[in-house]
Each structure stands twice: as C-alpha cells, then as structure tokens.
Amino acid sequence: MARSEAGRGDARTRGGPDAPGREGAERRVLVRREGGVATLTLNRPDKRNALDRRTLAELKAALHDCDLAADVRVVVLRGAGQDFCAGLDLEELLASADLPPEENERRSMELGELFIALREIPAVTVAAVTGRALAGGCGLATACDVVVASAGARFGYPEIQRGFVPAMVMTMLRRTVGEKTAFDLAATGRLVGAEQAAQMGLVSRCVPAEDFETEVTKLAAQLAGSSPSALALIKRQLHEVEGLGFAAGVALGARVNAVARLAPEFRASIAAFLKHR
C-alpha cells in the first residue's frame, strides 16, 4: 500500500466503512480517527466478531482508507464486546465445502489479503486483544506489528479440532514463534493465556486488565508522536530481512540507514538534540 495526496481526506468523505447513511449497528467495522490514531473495531459481538466475507471487505476498505490518510500514523485493531475475534464465520466456512477448489482458494485470499495489508501499510498496526483471539482472529493479531493483550486474553488455532488446517496463518506463525512451537499450536489446537503467549512471542505486551485501556492509549499516542518515516522503515526492514543471509541483511540495513538520514525529521531531531545538549 502507498499513500497518495488524492486520498488525504477523512474516510467518512469517501463512502468507506464510516460513511454517513449507515447505522453503526449495521457496520461490521467501526472506524474512529483521532490524534493520528485510527481505531478499527470489529463489530459483531453477538458472533464473537467472527469474520464473514462482509467483515473482511469492510476491514480491507478501512485499512485502505487509513493507508491513504496522511494523518493516520497508527492503526489500532480491536473487537467489540468480550472477545477480539473468533476467526472465520463457521456458517460460511461450512457452506464453502460445496464450492470448487478454485473458488475456495480465491475466498481464502480475502483473508490473506488482509494479512498482507496489515504488513504493508506504513502505519504501525496494534492489536488490542481482550477475551479470545482464535484461528483467523489470532492471525489478525499476529499480522499486526504490536500485540497488546489483557491478562485474561487467550490465543490459539483450534482448527484441527474441527478437522481443518490453520493454513492462512502458518507463514506468520512460523516466523513469529518458530517451527516447533508453531507445529505444537497448530497440531493440538490448544489455547494459551496472554502471559504464555508473550513468552512464545505471539504477544508483545501482557497488561493487567485494569490497566489495559490506559496502556493501549499511551502506546498508540507514543507511536503516533514518533517519526512516521522512521517507523515505516523499521517495519519494512523487519519484513524484508526475513530469509536474507547475514551479509545481505547487513547490506539492507546500510540502505535503510542511508534513506533514514534523508528524512526531514531526522535532521530536525538531531539538530535540536545538539542545540540543547
């Protein structure tokens, strides 16, 4: 994804998920923007925020709007109600068993495109997880740059218990926790608490429930106040370095370093530091 001047208006002016004329209860994804932070809330609490095709489409559109908005530096993804996200909608999933493989592959990529979008958008993405993050819902969290979990949150990939495979998340899961842990989680379908998920690397920060909202707000504000170009370069380098050899990784770092020195905020920040040292 790339930002453009043409798309710098608020999402509500472009017929996106937050466009006027649609009641909030009808929206699968609620959008709120304030202070450089866009909060996208999955809005199917009665279905534990399960991802049907409409939700996937609205979330993809909301991310696209965030990508085009110059003032959005952080995207916070969260769920309405008690749970973050229970994964794909099981009724739709069952109905898909009668479809040809080509159509199912195309539909699977609707979720895959969301994972890619969360990785490619220059803004920092933060998953704010309360309750359960399961299957594709756990994948959504894993696709984000930072995962902040309430202490009571639970994570897992229980697809195997339904005779299914967590195929769409496997690439991210292996990179995040390593081969052995990824196999364990996928093959057993066991759920893990927030603290154990943090030890595995699935979660960035585990926060007491009473401090959760404050911590998410503080982190989002801190990130929104940081250099957007530096954050975007950090994000891109981390994703591109995967699979590179040591020398190639160091060379990539040199190229990123050279680009970072051209950023206006780098110049201004260093000059200000030297002046007040």
C-alpha positions in Angstrom: 0.0 0.0 0.0 1.2 3.5 -0.7 -0.1 6.9 0.4 -1.3 9.4 -2.1 -2.3 13.1 -2.0 -5.7 12.4 -3.5 -6.8 10.3 -0.6 -5.9 12.5 2.3 -9.5 13.3 3.3 -11.3 11.7 6.2 -12.6 8.2 5.5 -16.2 9.5 6.1 -16.0 11.6 2.9 -15.2 8.7 0.6 -18.0 6.2 1.2 -15.8 3.9 3.3 -16.9 1.9 6.4 -17.6 5.1 8.3 -19.6 6.7 5.6 -22.8 8.6 6.6 -26.2 7.0 5.9 -25.4 3.6 7.6 -26.3 3.0 11.2 -23.4 1.9 13.5 -25.2 -1.3 14.4 -25.2 -2.3 10.7 -21.4 -1.9 10.2 -19.1 -4.8 10.6 -16.2 -2.5 11.3 -16.5 0.8 13.2 -13.9 3.5 12.5 -12.7 6.3 14.8 -9.8 8.6 14.0 -8.2 11.0 16.5 -4.8 12.4 17.0 -3.1 10.4 14.3 -4.6 7.1 15.5 -7.3 5.2 13.7 -9.2 2.6 15.8 -10.9 -0.1 13.8 -13.4 -2.1 15.9 -14.7 -5.4 14.7 -18.5 -5.1 15.3 -20.1 -8.5 15.6 -20.1 -9.0 19.4 -23.0 -11.5 19.2 -20.9 -13.7 16.9 -17.6 -13.1 18.9 -16.6 -10.8 16.0 -16.4 -13.8 13.6 -15.0 -12.9 10.1 -17.7 -13.2 7.5 -17.0 -12.0 3.9 -18.7 -8.7 4.6 -16.5 -8.1 7.6 -13.4 -8.9 5.6 -14.4 -6.5 2.9 -15.2 -3.7 5.3 -11.9 -4.2 7.2 -9.9 -4.2 4.0 -11.7 -1.0 2.9 -11.0 0.7 6.3 -7.3 -0.2 6.1 -7.2 1.2 2.5 -8.7 4.5 3.8 -6.1 4.6 6.6 -3.3 4.0 4.1 -4.5 7.0 2.0 -4.9 9.3 5.0 -1.7 11.2 5.6 -2.6 11.9 9.3 -3.0 8.3 10.3 0.2 7.0 11.8 -1.2 4.2 14.0 -4.0 1.7 13.4 -5.4 0.0 16.4 -7.4 -3.1 15.7 -9.8 -4.4 18.4 -13.1 -6.2 18.9 -16.4 -5.1 20.3 -17.8 -7.0 23.3 -15.9 -9.6 25.3 -13.7 -11.2 22.5 -11.2 -9.9 20.0 -12.2 -12.3 17.2 -13.3 -15.9 17.0 -11.9 -16.5 13.4 -13.8 -17.2 10.2 -17.6 -17.4 10.3 -18.3 -21.1 10.7 -21.6 -21.0 8.8 -19.8 -19.5 5.7 -17.0 -21.9 6.2 -19.3 -24.9 6.2 -21.1 -23.7 3.1 -17.8 -23.4 1.3 -17.3 -27.1 1.4 -19.6 -27.4 -1.6 -17.6 -24.9 -3.7 -14.8 -25.9 -6.2 -11.2 -25.6 -5.0 -10.6 -22.6 -7.2 -13.3 -20.6 -5.6 -12.3 -21.6 -2.1 -8.7 -20.5 -2.9 -10.0 -17.2 -4.1 -12.1 -16.7 -0.9 -9.2 -17.8 1.3 -7.1 -15.0 -0.2 -9.7 -12.5 1.0 -8.3 -13.2 4.5 -4.8 -13.5 3.1 -5.0 -10.0 1.5 -5.9 -8.6 5.0 -2.8 -10.1 6.5 -0.7 -8.7 3.6 -2.4 -5.2 4.0 -1.6 -5.1 7.7 2.1 -5.8 6.9 2.4 -3.4 4.0 0.6 -0.3 5.4 3.3 2.2 6.5 1.3 3.0 9.7 2.1 1.0 12.8 -0.6 -1.6 13.4 -1.5 -2.5 17.0 -3.8 -5.4 18.0 -5.6 -4.6 21.3 -6.7 -8.1 22.4 -9.2 -8.8 25.1 -11.0 -12.1 25.5 -10.3 -14.7 22.9 -8.3 -14.4 19.7 -8.9 -17.7 17.8 -7.9 -19.1 14.4 -8.1 -16.4 11.8 -8.8 -13.9 14.6 -5.5 -14.9 16.2 -4.0 -14.5 12.7 -5.2 -10.9 12.5 -3.5 -10.2 15.8 -0.3 -11.9 14.7 -0.3 -9.9 11.4 -0.1 -6.6 13.4 3.2 -5.0 14.4 2.4 -4.9 18.1 0.1 -7.1 20.1 -1.1 -5.7 23.5 -3.1 -8.3 25.4 -5.2 -8.0 28.5 -4.0 -10.5 31.1 -7.1 -12.6 30.7 -6.9 -12.9 26.9 -6.5 -16.3 25.3 -4.9 -17.2 22.0 -4.9 -20.2 19.8 -5.5 -22.0 16.5 -8.2 -24.7 17.2 -8.9 -25.5 13.6 -7.6 -29.1 14.0 -10.4 -29.8 16.4 -12.8 -29.2 13.5 -10.9 -31.2 11.0 -9.5 -28.1 9.4 -6.0 -26.6 8.9 -4.8 -23.1 10.1 -3.2 -22.7 6.6 -3.7 -19.0 6.1 -1.8 -18.1 9.3 1.0 -20.7 9.0 3.6 -18.4 7.3 3.2 -15.7 10.0 3.0 -18.2 12.9 6.2 -20.0 11.9 8.1 -16.7 11.6 6.7 -15.4 14.9 7.2 -18.4 17.2 9.4 -20.8 15.3 8.8 -24.2 13.7 8.4 -26.4 16.8 6.0 -24.0 18.7 4.0 -23.4 15.5 3.6 -27.1 14.9 2.5 -27.6 18.6 -0.1 -24.9 18.4 -1.5 -25.9 15.0 -1.4 -29.7 15.6 -3.0 -29.6 19.1 -5.3 -26.6 18.8 -4.6 -25.8 22.4 -5.3 -22.3 23.7 -2.7 -20.3 25.7 -3.1 -17.4 28.1 -1.7 -14.0 27.5 1.4 -14.5 29.6 2.3 -17.7 27.9 1.6 -16.2 24.5 4.0 -13.4 25.4 6.7 -15.9 26.3 6.2 -17.6 22.9 6.4 -14.3 21.1 2.8 -14.2 20.0 2.2 -11.2 22.3 4.3 -8.0 22.6 2.9 -6.8 26.0 0.7 -8.5 28.6 -1.1 -5.9 30.6 -3.3 -6.2 33.8 -7.0 -5.9 32.8 -7.4 -2.7 34.9 -4.5 -1.0 33.1 -5.3 -2.3 29.6 -7.2 0.7 28.1 -4.6 3.2 29.5 -1.7 1.2 28.2 -3.2 0.9 24.7 -4.0 4.6 24.6 -0.5 5.6 25.8 1.3 3.3 23.3 -0.8 4.5 20.4 -0.1 8.1 21.3 3.6 7.4 21.7 3.8 5.8 18.3 1.7 8.5 16.7 4.2 11.1 18.0 7.2 9.3 16.6 8.8 9.8 13.2 6.5 8.3 10.7 9.3 7.7 8.2 11.5 6.0 10.7 8.6 3.7 11.9 7.8 2.8 8.3 11.4 2.0 7.6 11.7 -0.2 10.7 8.6 -2.0 9.7 9.6 -2.6 6.1 13.2 -3.7 7.0 11.9 -6.2 9.6 9.7 -7.8 7.0 12.2 -7.7 4.1 15.1 -9.1 6.2 13.3 -12.5 6.6 15.2 -15.1 4.6 18.3 -13.0 3.9 21.7 -14.2 4.8 23.8 -12.3 7.3 25.8 -10.2 4.9 22.7 -9.4 2.8 20.8 -8.4 6.0 23.6 -6.0 7.0 23.7 -4.5 3.4 19.9 -4.0 3.7 20.5 -2.2 6.9 23.0 0.1 5.3 20.5 1.0 2.6 17.8 1.7 5.1 20.2 3.8 7.2 21.1 5.9 4.2 17.4 6.6 3.4 16.6 7.4 7.0 19.3 10.1 7.1 17.4 12.0 4.3 14.2 12.4 6.4 13.5 16.0 7.5 12.5 14.9 11.0 15.9 13.2 11.4 17.7 16.4 10.6 15.5 18.5 12.9 15.7 16.0 15.8 19.5 15.7 15.7 19.9 19.5 15.4 17.6 20.1 18.3 19.4 17.5 20.5 22.8 19.0 19.8 21.5 22.5 20.5 20.1 21.6 23.9 22.8 19.1 24.9 
